[in-house]
Amino acid sequence: MTFHYYLLVNPAAGGGNGKRISEQLVSLMNKHNYLFTTYLTQYPNHELEIVADLAINSLRPFESEDSNEPFPLLIVVGGDGTLHQVINQLKMMAIELPIAYIPAGSGNDFARGIGLSRDAEQAFQRIIQTTQPREINILTYEEAIQEQMGISVNNVGIGLDAAIVHRTNHSITKENLNKYNLGSLSYIASVLHVLFKQKGFPILVEANGQTYQYDKAFLCTITNHPYFGGGVPIAPMAAIEKATLDFVVIERIPLYKIFWLIFLLFRKKHHLSKYYHHLSCTKLRIVSPTPQFSQADGEELGKGPYDISLTLTQQLFWA
């Protein structure tokens, strides 16, 4: 089976890592005479326009039987946010296409979650060795109050992590630090700021036919694999192969206890804390009556009260 690879590249991903990796891939493809076309995003949300055009004019669903025509395979080169945008666009268009992915972001939690190498050449070798796509579980959400819906390849969060995302994205120093590949310093500053300012908030959770109430939720995340925040194993019991959602809520506690919980987190023993709560289910509803920030794959969903329902859907990945 022959291929025409369509590289959709976010050159700004990972503070410029996307550009470096795309150049590496282009050199590799030229060396081995692969048929390929490269598309570079030029501005925010440009990937939505590119993938919509490709889906209509160039790409096609996978068919197991051989064809005389090279199969057009989309390869997304970027971070989790880029992958999030591309799949959301395809789902919105109701078009089912296999996607290959080469991680080039700063966090790359999805790659960790599915066991994909974060080395570009190794990831590409996996792509060319693959003979058919693999169905992978991803999250789908629907929010009733603000009337939002979409998918998430990693996690949906309300509270601490979303507030960190918001502050980092709106930091006046982030862009300058990114120029020197120091964007992580902006993230660390945001973490420290939000740790002191984020208050506990009430949430109501419906799962497995039961209702749970938490009066002082601090961090609230729904995931389908262990990682968030660039490799933090927030839900070590989660696995992308399981057809379940993993819901984690951590209660607001005094700051010294938070630092102890962080210590336990890095030892992967945080789930033993009485302030850490976990549910595994196939459907989940969360009601947050007080305005909070929320995020999906590091993409801001805004701030407000929430009535959000989540379940799983599948996406074809060439991996």
TAJOLIN-V363920 format. One record per residue. N is the residue number from 1. RES is the residue in one small letter. OMEGA is omega in whole degrees, 0 to 359 (* if undefined). Layout:
# TAJOLIN-V363920
n = <N,N>
res = <RES,RES>
omega = <OMEGA,OMEGA>
This chain:
# TAJOLIN-V363920
n = <1,2,3,4,5,6,7,8,9,10,11,12,13,14,15,16,17,18,19,20,21,22,23,24,25,26,27,28,29,30,31,32,33,34,35,36,37,38,39,40,41,42,43,44,45,46,47,48,49,50,51,52,53,54,55,56,57,58,59,60,61,62,63,64,65,66,67,68,69,70,71,72,73,74,75,76,77,78,79,80,81,82,83,84,85,86,87,88,89,90,91,92,93,94,95,96,97,98,99,100,101,102,103,104,105,106,107,108,109,110,111,112,113,114,115,116,117,118,119,120,121,122,123,124,125,126,127,128,129,130,131,132,133,134,135,136,137,138,139,140,141,142,143,144,145,146,147,148,149,150,151,152,153,154,155,156,157,158,159,160,161,162,163,164,165,166,167,168,169,170,171,172,173,174,175,176,177,178,179,180,181,182,183,184,185,186,187,188,189,190,191,192,193,194,195,196,197,198,199,200,201,202,203,204,205,206,207,208,209,210,211,212,213,214,215,216,217,218,219,220,221,222,223,224,225,226,227,228,229,230,231,232,233,234,235,236,237,238,239,240,241,242,243,244,245,246,247,248,249,250,251,252,253,254,255,256,257,258,259,260,261,262,263,264,265,266,267,268,269,270,271,272,273,274,275,276,277,278,279,280,281,282,283,284,285,286,287,288,289,290,291,292,293,294,295,296,297,298,299,300,301,302,303,304,305,306,307,308,309,310,311,312,313,314,315,316,317,318,319>
res = <m,t,f,h,y,y,l,l,v,n,p,a,a,g,g,g,n,g,k,r,i,s,e,q,l,v,s,l,m,n,k,h,n,y,l,f,t,t,y,l,t,q,y,p,n,h,e,l,e,i,v,a,d,l,a,i,n,s,l,r,p,f,e,s,e,d,s,n,e,p,f,p,l,l,i,v,v,g,g,d,g,t,l,h,q,v,i,n,q,l,k,m,m,a,i,e,l,p,i,a,y,i,p,a,g,s,g,n,d,f,a,r,g,i,g,l,s,r,d,a,e,q,a,f,q,r,i,i,q,t,t,q,p,r,e,i,n,i,l,t,y,e,e,a,i,q,e,q,m,g,i,s,v,n,n,v,g,i,g,l,d,a,a,i,v,h,r,t,n,h,s,i,t,k,e,n,l,n,k,y,n,l,g,s,l,s,y,i,a,s,v,l,h,v,l,f,k,q,k,g,f,p,i,l,v,e,a,n,g,q,t,y,q,y,d,k,a,f,l,c,t,i,t,n,h,p,y,f,g,g,g,v,p,i,a,p,m,a,a,i,e,k,a,t,l,d,f,v,v,i,e,r,i,p,l,y,k,i,f,w,l,i,f,l,l,f,r,k,k,h,h,l,s,k,y,y,h,h,l,s,c,t,k,l,r,i,v,s,p,t,p,q,f,s,q,a,d,g,e,e,l,g,k,g,p,y,d,i,s,l,t,l,t,q,q,l,f,w,a>
omega = <179,186,163,183,176,181,174,190,168,185,181,182,177,179,180,179,179,180,181,182,179,178,177,180,179,178,180,181,177,182,184,175,174,176,183,174,184,175,179,175,184,184,182,179,177,179,178,179,182,184,177,179,179,182,182,191,188,186,176,178,180,173,187,181,181,178,178,180,175,179,181,183,177,175,178,178,183,179,180,179,178,179,177,183,182,182,177,180,179,179,179,178,182,179,181,180,174,180,169,186,172,186,180,183,178,181,177,181,180,178,176,185,181,179,180,180,176,170,189,182,178,178,180,177,177,181,184,178,182,183,176,185,181,177,180,179,172,182,169,183,176,183,191,186,181,176,176,174,180,179,175,179,181,185,172,184,175,178,191,185,179,178,177,178,181,183,180,182,182,178,181,181,187,184,180,179,180,180,181,181,179,182,180,178,176,179,180,178,179,179,182,180,185,178,181,189,184,179,175,182,182,172,175,185,174,180,176,178,180,178,180,179,177,186,184,177,183,175,183,183,177,187,173,171,192,200,166,176,177,174,177,183,185,180,186,180,183,176,186,179,180,178,181,169,173,183,179,172,175,182,174,181,177,188,182,177,176,179,175,179,177,177,178,180,182,174,180,177,184,181,178,181,179,179,180,181,183,173,173,185,177,177,184,173,179,176,178,186,180,182,178,172,174,182,172,182,180,176,184,174,178,180,179,169,185,167,192,179,184,173,180,168,182,175,177,177,178,185,*>
